């Protein structure tokens, strides 16, 4: 199964003509970024699946919350089986405006076993600078459940982590940087050739003299905003994002030996090489026979091990690759001689060691 999966992936990559990609999918605007938020809160309304008494911070938090509401009670006198302390996280999108709703995730901190049916109380979400950017409150959806008790129980998915869609309201403007007279594009995958092509396409599109775009390095392109567009920065950025560029990337092979998955690009080339592939298997079997002495004899009953060794050496299969062989030809040849995905991984490693593989080999 893995053998056919590898052949299918590589054949599709090899047959696919390189298409131009939108800049929107290749770059991000410097300063226009997400921001992570985090907060500490309480989920209440659980059905005896909350924190236990030994989770001290849950009782302290509940006592402090009740004190703010005018109820003075000792933390040691509270049972928190219906309450769970949680860490709440969210992602604040760029240019988020006050009043927008964002999704939040709540994860149990103590020994709560299930957040199903719980209600997250008002929780402040803070950024890295310590300021509050959103406030979360609402029901928690776990997407899982726990059925049964004690030794007879069944757990589906992960019930100690839940989400609250649209459960937080933005209270402060996101710390995004408005694009100014000079805009910087950041490549998601740095490459000198791609960076140079992006600058060339932008200069060609706007026909500016002198050129407005310069490839500063493999991951950054600087753009001077034309005077006619300075009052319309949003339209200028949108026009840039719709441009299409042919992406370049180094030849690379990614191998996951744990799952037997191999992903290759069509730029992988093989030098002239011959590959010999065989299979030697040695099987050792041990059986135990019982030696029983005759009646009224002085012998003892003993277990006698009997070992059988069988060796099987299959005929060697070979392939020959000519100059400029492609990855598609390599995979077809290897599958033709019966190589499995793990055989192909070993062969690729040997090709790399022999200097016959013109690509980077990455094992994950």
Secondary structure as GFF3:
##gff-version 3
##sequence-region A 1 364
A	DSSP	alpha_helix	2	15	.	.	.	ID=ss1
A	DSSP	beta_strand	21	22	.	.	.	ID=ss2
A	DSSP	alpha_helix	23	26	.	.	.	ID=ss3
A	DSSP	beta_strand	27	29	.	.	.	ID=ss4
A	DSSP	beta_strand	35	44	.	.	.	ID=ss5
A	DSSP	alpha_helix	56	68	.	.	.	ID=ss6
A	DSSP	three_ten_helix	75	77	.	.	.	ID=ss7
A	DSSP	beta_strand	83	92	.	.	.	ID=ss8
A	DSSP	beta_strand	101	108	.	.	.	ID=ss9
A	DSSP	beta_strand	119	126	.	.	.	ID=ss10
A	DSSP	beta_strand	132	139	.	.	.	ID=ss11
A	DSSP	beta_strand	145	149	.	.	.	ID=ss12
A	DSSP	beta_strand	152	156	.	.	.	ID=ss13
A	DSSP	beta_strand	161	170	.	.	.	ID=ss14
A	DSSP	beta_strand	182	187	.	.	.	ID=ss15
A	DSSP	alpha_helix	192	206	.	.	.	ID=ss16
A	DSSP	beta_strand	213	217	.	.	.	ID=ss17
A	DSSP	beta_strand	220	224	.	.	.	ID=ss18
A	DSSP	three_ten_helix	227	229	.	.	.	ID=ss19
A	DSSP	alpha_helix	233	241	.	.	.	ID=ss20
A	DSSP	beta_strand	244	245	.	.	.	ID=ss21
A	DSSP	beta_strand	252	256	.	.	.	ID=ss22
A	DSSP	beta_strand	261	264	.	.	.	ID=ss23
A	DSSP	beta_strand	269	270	.	.	.	ID=ss24
A	DSSP	beta_strand	273	277	.	.	.	ID=ss25
A	DSSP	beta_strand	280	291	.	.	.	ID=ss26
A	DSSP	beta_strand	302	313	.	.	.	ID=ss27
A	DSSP	beta_strand	317	321	.	.	.	ID=ss28
A	DSSP	beta_strand	325	326	.	.	.	ID=ss29
A	DSSP	alpha_helix	327	336	.	.	.	ID=ss30
A	DSSP	alpha_helix	341	354	.	.	.	ID=ss31
A	DSSP	beta_strand	357	358	.	.	.	ID=ss32
A	DSSP	beta_strand	360	363	.	.	.	ID=ss33
###
